[in-house]
């Protein structure tokens, strides 16, 4: 059941609890959220194929993009196609820095540039911001508030770890761990092994 804006769920606005998702009304409570960082990753992105697979299985997700991959037509085309399929596009900074090491102004530019690129490509400004490595400070919060973004982290994610850069191992650990529960926000990335694991995870 959707609200007047077409949404069934809201997200906890507190990165300390991983921005888990909650139903807005009597929507199904047995739900998790897939989130994909670093899209469309160069030199070889699998984000579009991931979106196509999820669309075919009626699964939704948020793709959090880096502005540095949106400077060429190839990356822009991928993001537009994913957006047109009904997936939300979030902000993951421009160059993927550690935000704690940046001044307020540099953080602002990292976030604002990607916001502007996403809006230019899709016609819609992002609602979500995820800081690289999960590192942020009060400057990050204040900038997000100024730009109308909700800062989110995640509940768990394994595809960045060397032991799980294999589709079979990643699929297994992603569904067999102590963190998988109602409302979990699952961190993934635009990588070939993640694409390989996605069908089994779904």
N, C-alpha and C positions, 0 to 999 in steps of 0.2 A: 504494500500500500504506500503510495507516494504522497508527499505533501504538496502544497500549492506550487512549489518551485520544481517539482519533479524528482525529489529526493526521498529515499526510504530510510537513510541512515545519517547520523551525525558523527563527528569525530571528537574524542575527548581533547579539549584544548589545553593540554598540559603534557609537554614532552617527557616529563618525569614518569608518566604512566604510559608512555609509548604511543600516545595518540590513537588508542584503540577505538573501534567503531561501535556505536550503539544505535538501536532502532529508534526512529522518531515516534513511532506509534505501535501498531500491532503487526509490524513487519516481522518476518522470520528472525529469530534471535540466534539461530545456529548458523553463523556466518563468519567468514574471514575476509580480509582485504589483501589483494596482491598489489604490491607497489614495485615499480621498476625504475632504478636509477641509471644515470649515465647514457640515456638514450638521446639521439641515435648514435651509438658508439661507432667511432671510426677506427680502423679502416673498413671493418665489416660489421654492419649492424644486423641484428636479428629481431629488432623491435617490431617491425611490420609483420613478420611471420608469426611472432608471438601474439600480436593483436588479432591476426586472422584466425589463429587457432582458438583463442579465447572467444572471439565472436561466434565461431562455429559451434562452440560448446555453451554459449549464452552465459559467459563469465565476464565480469567487469573488472577494471583495474585502473590505477593511476600511473601514468608514465611521467617521471620527473626528469627534465631535460637539462643539458648543459648548453649554454649559449654558444660555446666554441664549436659545437657540432651543427649549429644552425646558420653558419655564415655562408655556406655553399648551397646550391640548389638541391643537391642530393639529400642532405639532412632536412632541409625545409619541406621537401616533397614527402619524406617519410612521416614527419610530424603532422602535416596536413592530412595525410591519408588516415593516420591513426585517430586523429581528432574527428574526422568525418565519419569514422566507424562508430563513434559514440564514446570514446575513451577520453577521460580528462587528462589534460597536460599540466603538470606541475613544474615548479622551478627548483633546480638543483645547482644554482649559481652559474656563472659564465665559465670559469676556468678551474673549478673544483679545488679551491684552496681550503686550508684550515682557517675558519673564520675567526678563531680566537687570536690569531696572529696578525689580523688586519685592523687598521684604524676604522673608525665609524664611516668615514667617507669612502674608503676602499670597499668595505662591506656593502655599503649602499650601492655603489657602482656594480659590484658583482651580481647583486640581486636585481637591480632596476634594469640593467641591460637585457638580461634574459626575460624579465617580465615583458619588456617592450617587444622583443623578438617574437615571443609566443603570441602576444596580442596581434602583432602585425601579420603573422602567419595564419592564425586561426580566427581572428576577430574577437577573441575572448581572452581577457587577462586571467592568469592563473589564480587559483584560490589557495594552493598549497605550496609550502616551501620546506624542503628538507636540506639541512646543512650537511655538507660532506663530512664523513666520518662521525656524524652525530655531534660535532663540536660547535658550540654556539655560546654567546654571552648576552648580557643585557642589551648591548648595541644591536645584536641580531634581532632580539625581541622587539625593540623599539622600531627598527626599520620595517619589520614585518607588519607591525601595527600601522605604521604610516602608509604602507603600500597595500593594506587590506589583505594580507596573507596570513594564513594560519601555519605556524611552525610545527612540523611533526617529525618524530623519530620513527621507531619501529619496535615491534615485540621481539622478533628474532629474524635471523637470516644467515645462511651458510655459504652462499655461492661465491663469496670473495675469499674463502679459506682454501688453501692449497689442497687439503684432503678431500674437498668436495667440488673440485673443478672437473667433475665427471658426472654425466647425466644420471647414471644409476645410483651412485652414492648420494648425490644431491637430492634426488627424489625420495630416497629412503629416509635420510635424516630430516628432511623438511616435513614429513608427516609422522615421524616416529620420534618425538621429543617431548619434554615436559612443558614446553611453552605454547603448544598448539591448543587453543581454547577458543570459545566464542569471543568474537571481537578482535582476534589477533590481527596485527598489521605486519604482514610478512615482507621483509626486505629482499628484493632480488635485483639483478642487474642485467643489462643488455649484453649477454654473453652466450656463446654457442652452447655451452653445457647447460645453461639455464633453460634455453629453448628446448634442448633435448629432454630435460626433466619435466617440463611444464605439463605435458599431457598426463603423465602419471600422477603428478601432484593434484591436478584438477580432479 
